[in-house]
Amino acid sequence: MVSAKRAKEIERSLSASATVGLCLEFNSPSGVAVASDGGVYVSDFENNRIQKFTSAGVFVTQWGTKGTGNGQFNSPAAAAVASDGSVYVADTDNNRIQKSAPGP
């Protein structure tokens, strides 16, 4: 769980990054998880993907498309990061939790 204060810091950081040239294309971002290394994972609900940023708000990677297969989502509502770096995603409309291996 991210504190309200930390969530505001992340929001400001991501907003600041957007103003310096990053193209952040969210469509109903619905959840934020912060890894122990400071990496920020955002559940992008309507785009059916997870986006990762550095703690400074710099885009790192994204994954997911709409579907029912592995690595595909249908309205991912939340994410959580385990101590080993694995990312768990609440894949709402597919009625499942997906685990992604630690990544970049």
C-alpha positions in Angstrom: 0.0 0.0 0.0 1.3 3.4 -0.9 0.8 6.3 1.5 -1.3 9.2 0.4 1.8 11.4 0.7 3.9 9.1 -1.5 1.1 8.8 -4.0 1.0 12.6 -4.3 4.8 12.7 -4.8 4.6 10.1 -7.5 1.7 12.0 -9.2 3.7 15.2 -9.1 6.8 13.4 -10.5 4.9 11.8 -13.3 3.1 15.1 -14.1 6.5 16.9 -14.2 7.9 14.3 -16.5 5.0 14.7 -18.9 5.8 18.4 -19.1 9.4 17.8 -20.1 8.6 15.7 -23.2 7.4 12.2 -22.1 4.2 11.1 -23.7 2.2 9.5 -20.9 -0.9 8.0 -22.4 -3.1 6.8 -19.6 -6.7 5.9 -20.0 -8.2 5.5 -16.5 -5.1 4.8 -14.4 -6.5 2.9 -11.5 -3.7 1.6 -9.3 -0.1 2.4 -8.3 2.5 0.1 -6.8 6.0 1.1 -5.7 8.8 -1.5 -5.7 11.6 -1.6 -3.2 13.9 -0.1 -5.8 11.6 2.9 -6.2 10.1 1.6 -9.5 6.5 2.8 -10.0 4.0 0.5 -11.7 0.7 2.0 -12.9 -2.4 -0.1 -13.8 -3.7 1.5 -17.0 -7.3 0.2 -16.8 -8.8 1.2 -20.2 -5.5 0.6 -22.1 -5.2 -2.9 -20.7 -1.6 -2.6 -19.7 0.9 -1.9 -16.9 3.3 0.9 -17.3 6.6 1.2 -15.3 8.4 4.4 -14.4 11.5 5.2 -12.4 11.0 7.0 -9.0 11.8 10.2 -10.9 8.8 9.6 -13.3 10.8 8.5 -16.3 9.1 5.9 -18.5 10.8 2.5 -18.4 8.5 0.0 -20.1 5.0 -1.2 -20.5 3.3 -4.6 -21.1 -0.1 -6.0 -21.8 -2.8 -5.9 -24.5 -6.5 -6.6 -24.3 -7.2 -10.3 -24.2 -7.4 -13.5 -22.1 -3.9 -15.0 -22.7 -0.9 -14.8 -20.5 0.4 -11.2 -20.4 -3.0 -9.9 -21.7 -5.4 -8.0 -19.5 -9.0 -7.0 -19.5 -9.3 -4.0 -17.2 -6.3 -4.3 -14.9 -7.4 -2.5 -11.7 -4.4 -2.8 -9.4 -0.8 -4.0 -9.1 1.4 -5.1 -6.3 5.1 -5.8 -6.2 6.6 -8.7 -4.2 10.0 -8.5 -2.5 11.5 -10.5 -5.4 10.3 -7.9 -7.9 7.5 -10.0 -9.3 4.5 -7.9 -10.3 1.0 -9.2 -9.4 -1.9 -7.6 -11.4 -5.6 -7.8 -10.6 -7.0 -8.6 -14.0 -10.5 -7.6 -13.2 -12.7 -8.6 -16.1 -10.7 -11.8 -16.7 -11.4 -12.7 -13.0 -7.8 -13.5 -12.2 -4.5 -12.4 -10.7 -1.5 -12.5 -13.1 2.1 -12.7 -12.0 4.8 -11.2 -14.1 8.4 -12.1 -13.6 10.8 -9.4 -12.3 11.6 -7.1 -15.2 13.6 -4.0 -16.1 
